[in-house]
Amino acid sequence: METEQLKEALERRPVIDIVRGVLMAAWSCTPEDAWEILATVSQHTNIKVHDVAEAVMATTQQQPMPEHLQKQLTAAVAAWRARADGRA
């Protein structure tokens, strides 16, 4: 069972890392900030981080993001920006 979970995690990780890069390029955030944004969307939608990343990845292929994910992503980025502005 543990081996299967590890294998699944290794298969899913590249999508998450690519999307972190997309977020970093789009909003000039750090890798940690990009992870925090994905994790926040995941927590507020009760959708696994990998599935959130898949939805973001699909937008790079001109596929629409589900509205509830888009709203949460927008909110997560706004919250990150507010925190980042407070640090400046």
Backbone torsions as a table, in degrees:
resi	resn	phi	psi	omega
1	MET	NA	-48.2	-179.5
2	GLU	-63.0	-38.0	178.2
3	THR	-63.6	-40.8	178.6
4	GLU	-63.4	-42.2	179.3
5	GLN	-65.0	-40.8	178.4
6	LEU	-64.3	-43.9	178.7
7	LYS	-60.4	-44.0	179.1
8	GLU	-63.1	-42.8	179.9
9	ALA	-62.5	-41.5	180.0
10	LEU	-66.8	-32.3	178.9
11	GLU	-74.1	-32.4	-176.8
12	ARG	-85.5	-23.5	-174.0
13	ARG	-58.7	-42.2	-178.8
14	PRO	-58.4	-38.5	179.0
15	VAL	-63.8	-44.0	179.2
16	ILE	-62.4	-43.7	-179.4
17	ASP	-65.5	-39.8	177.7
18	ILE	-62.7	-44.9	-179.1
19	VAL	-67.1	-35.5	174.3
20	ARG	-58.7	-41.2	177.3
21	GLY	-63.4	-40.1	177.0
22	VAL	-61.1	-46.7	179.5
23	LEU	-63.6	-40.5	179.3
24	MET	-62.4	-41.8	179.4
25	ALA	-69.3	-39.7	-176.6
26	ALA	-70.1	-38.6	-172.6
27	TRP	-121.7	10.1	179.0
28	SER	52.1	46.8	178.2
29	CYS	-107.0	168.9	179.7
30	THR	-81.1	166.2	175.5
31	PRO	-58.2	-37.8	179.6
32	GLU	-67.1	-40.2	177.7
33	ASP	-64.5	-41.6	179.3
34	ALA	-62.2	-41.5	176.8
35	TRP	-62.5	-43.4	-179.7
36	GLU	-61.1	-40.7	178.4
37	ILE	-62.1	-47.9	178.9
38	LEU	-61.5	-44.1	-178.7
39	ALA	-64.6	-38.5	178.9
40	THR	-63.8	-45.6	177.9
41	VAL	-60.9	-42.8	179.4
42	SER	-59.5	-46.8	-178.4
43	GLN	-65.4	-40.1	-176.1
44	HIS	-79.7	-14.2	179.2
45	THR	-111.8	-7.9	-176.0
46	ASN	58.5	39.8	177.8
47	ILE	-121.2	136.9	-178.4
48	LYS	-59.0	146.8	-179.1
49	VAL	-53.3	-42.8	-179.4
50	HIS	-59.3	-41.4	-179.2
51	ASP	-69.9	-34.4	174.0
52	VAL	-64.0	-44.9	179.3
53	ALA	-61.1	-40.4	177.8
54	GLU	-60.4	-40.7	179.9
55	ALA	-65.9	-40.8	177.2
56	VAL	-65.9	-43.5	179.7
57	MET	-59.0	-39.6	-179.3
58	ALA	-61.3	-31.0	-179.9
59	THR	-67.3	-23.4	177.1
60	THR	-72.0	-12.6	176.9
61	GLN	-108.7	24.4	179.0
62	GLN	62.0	26.1	174.3
63	GLN	-94.4	137.1	-178.3
64	PRO	-70.5	145.3	175.6
65	MET	-86.0	139.5	175.5
66	PRO	-53.6	140.2	-173.1
67	GLU	-56.1	-42.1	-178.3
68	HIS	-65.2	-33.8	176.4
69	LEU	-71.4	-41.1	179.4
70	GLN	-60.2	-42.9	178.9
71	LYS	-61.8	-44.0	-179.1
72	GLN	-70.0	-36.1	177.4
73	LEU	-64.8	-44.3	178.0
74	THR	-60.0	-43.6	179.1
75	ALA	-65.8	-41.0	-179.6
76	ALA	-65.3	-40.4	178.5
77	VAL	-67.5	-41.7	178.3
78	ALA	-61.3	-42.6	179.0
79	ALA	-64.9	-41.8	178.1
80	TRP	-62.0	-45.3	179.9
81	ARG	-61.0	-41.6	179.7
82	ALA	-62.1	-42.2	177.1
83	ARG	-66.0	-42.4	-179.1
84	ALA	-64.5	-39.2	178.4
85	ASP	-66.0	-33.7	178.2
86	GLY	-68.6	-25.7	179.4
87	ARG	-82.3	-21.9	-174.6
88	ALA	-73.7	NA	NA
